[in-house]
Amino acid sequence: MKSWALSGRIPSQVYDDEGQRLHGRPPAWAQSCEWCGEPIPAKPLLRGGKKWCSQRCCLAAYNSRKRARRERQGKNG
């Protein structure tokens, strides 16, 4: 993130008389949980980012996929 800030890819504003800048988090980094839609704190070091905001949402999504797979197999078999 520091390299992006120094190169000007992140908008910033001067916050003191020494010229130090305050960099905000870009809105493009805001992700939402794929299960409940809650915002997930962005971490630029995670390559793909997180898909779920909590273990609970991750487990609910897993159970949903598992249930859908069982229903598909029941119709096909």
Buried (B, 14 or more C-beta within 10 A) or exposed (E): BEEEBEEEEBEEEEEEEEEEEEBEEBEEBEBEBBBEEEEBEBEEEEEEEBBBBBEEBBEBBEEEEEEEEEEEEEEEE
